[in-house]
């Protein structure tokens, strides 16, 4: 969602990346802190990641959506009155020709109506946790494909640690540039004349 609010240092920034390639969809969240992150934001991200990692570790053929969501906190544990109010915060959904397909992972429906995971299924798992500062939160979403003995995470952009927008990061070739030209061809060595 967009607004006319300015992004300020210390703000969390969430991005739901939705692509389509040859008719197939993708859906994954990434969360950043702008400039710096409060201790509350870092703690929220760590907890959010722990819920994600526990869920991914359980994914394999024969596991059910109820098994996965039972690892996630109840809505009341993270500030919501019930599962309906927290719907889609601790969540999962199939991804294929549409962004939201079966199986569905939600404490609202999966505990009473579990679906069995099968090899070849592709789905996204989403975790959320509010920060103790009262306004920040962390949100992570990963896409996985169920394999014969577990799963493979197919989202490749890192999300193991909270990334800070504005901080210098490194690549194999040295520092990752923090400023880019508006014309993308100028960002290459040949385009920039270097």
N, C-alpha and C positions, 0 to 999 in steps of 0.2 A: 504494500500500500504506500502511497506517496502523500506528501503534504507539503505545505509551504514553510514548515518549521525548519530552522537552521540546525544542522548537525553540529554539536558542540563537543569539545574535548571531554572525554570520560563517558560519552554516550555509548550505549550498545547499538549495534547496527545488525539487522537480520536480513538475510537475502534468501528467498525461496527460488532456486534456480530451476526453471522449467524450460526444457528444450524438446525439440522433436527432430528425429533423424530417421528418414525412410519410413515415416509413419509411426515409429515407436517413440514413446514419451519418456521423460526423465523428471524426477522431482527430488531435490535434496536441499536442505537448509544449511546455511553457513552463518555463523555468528562472529562478529568482530567487536572489539572495543576501539573507540576512536581516540587516538593519541596516547591514552593510558587506561588502565583498568583498576577499579577499586578492589580492595580485598574481597568485598562481597560479591562482585562480579566474577572474580577468579574462582572463588569458592563455589558459586552457582554453576559455573562452567565445569568444574571438576566433578561435581555431583551429577550433572546432566550427562557427562561423558561416562561416568561409572554405570549409570542406568543403561546407556547405549551399549557399552561393552558387555555387560551381563546378558543383555538380550541377544546380541550377536553370537555370543558363546553358546547359547542354547539352541540356535537355529540348526536344524537338520531334519531329514525326512522322518515323519512320525511325531515330531513335536507338534503341539497344537497352539493356536493363537492364545488360548487360555493360559498355557504354560508360560508364554512370553509376557503377557500382561500382568500375570500374578507377581512378576519381579518388580513391576513398576509401582510407585506409591499411589495410595488412594487419593482422590481429589482433595479431601480434607487435610491431608498431610502437606499440601503445598498451597493452601489458602483459598480453596474453592468449596462451596457448600455441598456439592454433590458431583457425580460423574457427568451429568448432563451439562453443568456449567463449565466443566473442564474438558469437554469433548474436543478432540483433535490436538490436545497439548501433549499427552502421552498417547501416541497413536501410531498406527501403521496401516499401510494400504498397498494393494497390488499396483504394479505399474506395467503398462504394456501399450495397447492402442489408445488407452485413455489414462489420465493421470490418477484417478481413483478407481481401482478395480478390486475385486476380491483377491486374496483374503483381506479381511478387515481385522485390525488389532486395536481393541479399545476395551477398557474395563467396563464400559457401558453395555457392550453387547457380547464380547468374547467369552466372558466367564460363564454365561448362560448358553451361548451358542458357539462353541469352539469349532474352528476349522482345522483340519489336519494339513500340515505342510508336506509338500511333495517335491521331489527332485525336479529342477527346472523352473520352479516358481521364481518370479522376480517381484520384489516388493521393497517398499521404503519403510524404515522404522524411524520414528520421531520421538525425541525426548525433550523435556522442558524442566527448568527449575528456576524459581524466583530468587533473586539476590536478597540478602538481608538488609540492603540499603533502602528498600521500599519502592524502588522504581526500575531497577535493572532486572534482567533475567537472561538466562542462557537457553538457547534452542539449537539442537543439532538434529540433522536427518541424514541417514545413510541408506543407500540402495544396496541390496544384496540379492544374489541368486543362490538358490538352494542347490547344493551339490550332493553327490551320493553319500558323503560322510560328514557334511557340515554345510558351510556356505562360503561364498566369496564376496567380499565387499567390492562393488564395482564403481563406487564413487571414488575418484582419484584425487580430488583437491583435499589437502590435509585438514583434519579437524580434531586431532588428538589433543592439541593444546589451544587455548584461546589465543587467536592472533590479534595483534595490536596494529590497527591501521595507522600509518605514519612512522612506524618503526622500520629500521633497515633490516632486510632479510637477505640471505645469501643464496646464490645458485652455484652450480659447478663452475661457471665462468667468472665468479666474483659476485660483487653486490648486485642485488636485484634493483634496477633503477626505480626510484620512487616517483619520478615525473615522466610522463609519456607525452609525445606529440599527439595532437588531435588527429593527424593523418597517420594511420597505422603503418604505412610503408616507410615513414620516416623513423620508425623505431628499430629498424634493422641496421646492421653495420653498413650494408650497401646503400640504403636509403639515406642514412645520415651523413654519408661521405667519409666515414672513418675507415 
